[in-house]
Amino acid sequence: GIQHQVRENAMDLQDWMSDFKKWEEDIKKRDTGLLKGDLNPTRGKPVPAVRKKGFAEMIPSGVKGPKTYQDYNQWDKFVHKNLDQMLTDFDETDRQEQEEKHRLKLAEERKAIEAKEEAVRQAGLRAEALKEAGNELLRQGDAEGAARKYEESIGAMPHNPIAHANKAQALLKLAQPEEAAAACSAALDQDPRYVKALLRRATALLALPDPQRAAAEQDLRRALLLEPHNKQAKSQLAA
């Protein structure tokens, strides 16, 4: 990242400065031998180049790097004074960037959760409306239409035990005990203590071509354990 590049550039700077010092010493030794009027002490001796790209990024706008050994002392003062602060600033910038990325990620996750919650809420409202429509059709004697509405309600909210149990009631009226027993089992998978589902499954099991009385009695006894005064359970067990 940026921090790693800056630290790598700082190491390159130190190496460059070391080379520059050696070059400065060599130039000073040769300075006494230069011809009078020669104003270019670096002729034939190129200044060491910056070793990697990215070094220029460390130099603030408007600050020029050294070109001759006369500039070196001023440049060295700038580097030692500001390099640590520059690294600290880069660290802080990197920290702020990471915090911003984390904040944006949390915001996206929160938005996704809220969208899912809203979708569930809408599905629940639709499932409830379809169930109520089924109840109304059942009161009007349209068991077939009611069964379809309950099935649609289950499609919108599969884990609602009431819709499964109501579908079983409509199927019993349509003389479909096997399908009714399966619907009750689906309701009990969601709520094992749902007494209406136990009673309707017992009724469906007794209405099968080959009645399953033992299983029906087991459901009726479970219903009585949950509701000891349930008249329907007592009546069917006594029959």
C-alpha positions as CSV (number, residue, x, y, z in Angstrom):
1,G,0.0,0.0,0.0
2,I,1.0,3.7,0.2
3,Q,2.6,3.2,3.6
4,H,4.9,0.4,2.3
5,Q,5.8,2.5,-0.7
6,V,6.7,5.5,1.4
7,R,8.9,3.4,3.8
8,E,10.6,1.9,0.8
9,N,11.2,5.3,-0.7
10,A,12.6,6.5,2.6
11,M,15.2,3.7,2.6
12,D,16.1,4.6,-1.0
13,L,16.5,8.2,0.1
14,Q,19.0,7.2,2.8
15,D,21.0,5.2,0.3
16,W,20.9,8.1,-2.1
17,M,22.1,10.5,0.6
18,S,25.0,8.2,1.5
19,D,26.1,8.1,-2.1
20,F,25.7,11.9,-2.3
21,K,28.0,12.4,0.7
22,K,30.7,10.4,-0.9
23,W,30.3,12.3,-4.2
24,E,30.4,15.6,-2.2
25,E,33.7,14.6,-0.6
26,D,35.2,13.7,-3.9
27,I,34.1,16.9,-5.5
28,K,35.6,19.0,-2.6
29,K,38.9,17.2,-3.1
30,R,38.8,18.0,-6.8
31,D,37.6,21.5,-6.3
32,T,41.1,22.9,-5.7
33,G,42.2,21.5,-9.0
34,L,39.5,23.0,-11.2
35,L,40.5,25.5,-13.8
36,K,39.7,29.1,-13.0
37,G,36.3,30.2,-14.4
38,D,34.9,26.7,-14.6
39,L,31.6,27.2,-12.9
40,N,30.4,23.6,-13.3
41,P,32.0,21.4,-10.6
42,T,29.9,18.4,-11.6
43,R,31.2,18.2,-15.2
44,G,31.8,14.5,-16.0
45,K,30.4,13.5,-12.6
46,P,26.6,12.9,-12.8
47,V,24.6,13.2,-9.6
48,P,23.4,9.7,-8.5
49,A,19.9,9.1,-9.8
50,V,16.9,8.3,-7.6
51,R,16.8,4.5,-7.5
52,K,13.0,3.9,-7.7
53,K,10.0,5.7,-9.0
54,G,7.8,7.1,-6.2
55,F,10.6,9.1,-4.5
56,A,9.3,12.3,-6.1
57,E,6.0,11.8,-4.4
58,M,7.7,12.4,-1.0
59,I,8.8,15.9,-2.0
60,P,6.2,18.5,-1.3
61,S,5.1,20.8,-4.1
62,G,7.5,23.7,-4.5
63,V,10.5,22.0,-2.8
64,K,13.4,21.3,-5.1
65,G,15.9,18.5,-4.5
66,P,19.7,19.1,-4.4
67,K,21.4,19.5,-7.8
68,T,24.9,20.5,-6.6
69,Y,26.9,19.9,-3.4
70,Q,26.2,23.6,-2.4
71,D,22.5,22.7,-2.1
72,Y,23.2,19.6,-0.1
73,N,23.2,21.0,3.5
74,Q,19.8,22.8,2.9
75,W,18.3,19.6,1.5
76,D,19.7,17.4,4.2
77,K,18.2,19.7,6.8
78,F,14.8,19.5,5.1
79,V,14.9,15.7,4.9
80,H,15.8,15.1,8.5
81,K,13.3,17.6,9.8
82,N,10.3,16.5,7.7
83,L,10.8,12.8,6.8
84,D,9.4,11.5,10.1
85,Q,6.4,13.9,10.0
86,M,5.8,12.8,6.4
87,L,5.7,9.2,7.4
88,T,3.4,9.9,10.3
89,D,1.1,11.8,7.9
90,F,1.1,8.9,5.5
91,D,0.3,6.5,8.4
92,E,-2.6,8.7,9.5
93,T,-3.9,9.0,5.9
94,D,-3.7,5.2,5.5
95,R,-5.6,4.7,8.8
96,Q,-8.3,7.1,7.8
97,E,-8.7,5.3,4.4
98,Q,-9.0,2.0,6.2
99,E,-11.6,3.4,8.6
100,E,-13.6,4.8,5.7
101,K,-13.6,1.5,3.8
102,H,-14.8,-0.3,7.0
103,R,-17.5,2.3,7.5
104,L,-18.7,1.9,3.9
105,K,-18.7,-1.9,4.3
106,L,-20.8,-1.7,7.5
107,A,-23.2,0.6,5.8
108,E,-23.6,-1.7,2.8
109,E,-24.2,-4.7,5.2
110,R,-26.7,-2.8,7.2
111,K,-28.6,-1.8,4.0
112,A,-28.7,-5.4,2.9
113,I,-30.1,-6.5,6.2
114,E,-32.7,-3.8,6.2
115,A,-33.7,-4.9,2.6
116,K,-34.1,-8.5,3.7
117,E,-36.1,-7.5,6.8
118,E,-38.5,-5.4,4.6
119,A,-38.9,-8.3,2.1
120,V,-39.8,-10.6,5.0
121,R,-42.3,-8.0,6.4
122,Q,-43.9,-7.7,3.0
123,A,-44.1,-11.4,2.6
124,G,-45.7,-11.7,6.0
125,L,-48.3,-9.1,5.1
126,R,-49.1,-10.9,1.9
127,A,-49.3,-14.3,3.6
128,E,-51.7,-13.0,6.2
129,A,-53.9,-11.4,3.6
130,L,-54.1,-14.6,1.6
131,K,-54.9,-16.6,4.8
132,E,-57.7,-14.3,5.7
133,A,-59.1,-14.6,2.1
134,G,-59.0,-18.4,2.6
135,N,-60.8,-18.1,5.9
136,E,-63.6,-16.0,4.2
137,L,-64.0,-18.5,1.4
138,L,-64.2,-21.3,3.9
139,R,-66.9,-19.5,5.8
140,Q,-68.8,-19.1,2.5
141,G,-68.5,-22.9,1.9
142,D,-66.0,-22.7,-0.9
143,A,-63.5,-25.2,0.5
144,E,-61.7,-25.7,-2.8
145,G,-61.1,-21.9,-3.2
146,A,-60.1,-21.7,0.4
147,A,-57.5,-24.5,0.0
148,R,-56.0,-22.6,-3.0
149,K,-55.7,-19.4,-0.9
150,Y,-54.1,-21.2,2.0
151,E,-51.6,-22.8,-0.4
152,E,-50.7,-19.3,-1.8
153,S,-50.3,-18.1,1.8
154,I,-47.9,-20.9,2.5
155,G,-46.0,-20.0,-0.6
156,A,-45.5,-16.5,0.7
157,M,-44.6,-17.6,4.2
158,P,-43.8,-21.3,4.4
159,H,-43.2,-21.5,8.1
160,N,-46.6,-20.3,9.3
161,P,-48.3,-23.3,11.0
162,I,-51.8,-21.7,11.0
163,A,-51.9,-21.6,7.2
164,H,-51.0,-25.3,7.0
165,A,-53.6,-26.3,9.6
166,N,-56.3,-24.2,7.9
167,K,-55.4,-25.9,4.6
168,A,-56.0,-29.2,6.4
169,Q,-59.4,-28.1,7.5
170,A,-60.4,-27.2,3.9
171,L,-59.0,-30.6,2.6
172,L,-61.1,-32.5,5.2
173,K,-64.2,-30.8,3.9
174,L,-63.1,-31.9,0.4
175,A,-62.8,-35.5,1.7
176,Q,-59.1,-35.6,1.1
177,P,-57.9,-37.1,4.5
178,E,-54.4,-38.2,3.4
179,E,-53.6,-34.7,2.1
180,A,-55.1,-33.2,5.2
181,A,-53.0,-35.3,7.5
182,A,-49.9,-34.2,5.6
183,A,-50.9,-30.6,6.0
184,C,-51.3,-31.1,9.7
185,S,-47.9,-32.7,9.9
186,A,-46.4,-29.7,8.2
187,A,-48.0,-27.4,10.8
188,L,-46.7,-29.6,13.6
189,D,-43.2,-29.4,12.2
190,Q,-43.4,-25.7,12.8
191,D,-45.2,-25.9,16.2
192,P,-45.3,-29.3,17.9
193,R,-47.7,-27.9,20.5
194,Y,-50.3,-26.7,18.0
195,V,-53.5,-28.4,19.4
196,K,-55.7,-27.7,16.4
197,A,-53.2,-29.4,14.1
198,L,-53.1,-32.5,16.4
199,L,-56.9,-32.7,16.5
200,R,-57.3,-32.3,12.7
201,R,-54.6,-34.9,12.0
202,A,-56.4,-37.3,14.3
203,T,-59.6,-36.7,12.4
204,A,-57.8,-37.2,9.1
205,L,-56.1,-40.4,10.2
206,L,-59.5,-41.8,11.3
207,A,-61.0,-40.8,8.0
208,L,-58.5,-42.8,5.9
209,P,-59.7,-45.8,3.9
210,D,-57.6,-47.8,6.3
211,P,-58.1,-45.8,9.6
212,Q,-55.0,-45.4,11.7
213,R,-56.6,-45.4,15.1
214,A,-53.5,-45.9,17.1
215,A,-51.8,-42.9,15.6
216,A,-54.9,-40.9,15.9
217,E,-55.3,-41.7,19.6
218,Q,-51.7,-40.7,20.2
219,D,-52.4,-37.3,18.7
220,L,-55.6,-36.9,20.8
221,R,-53.7,-37.8,24.0
222,R,-51.0,-35.3,23.2
223,A,-53.7,-32.7,22.7
224,L,-55.2,-33.5,26.1
225,L,-51.8,-33.2,27.7
226,L,-51.6,-29.7,26.3
227,E,-55.3,-28.9,27.0
228,P,-56.7,-31.2,29.6
229,H,-60.2,-29.9,29.2
230,N,-60.4,-30.1,25.4
231,K,-63.9,-31.5,24.7
232,Q,-63.1,-32.6,21.1
233,A,-60.1,-34.7,22.2
234,K,-62.2,-36.3,25.0
235,S,-65.1,-37.0,22.7
236,Q,-63.0,-38.6,19.9
237,L,-61.1,-40.8,22.4
238,A,-64.4,-42.0,23.9
239,A,-65.9,-42.9,20.5
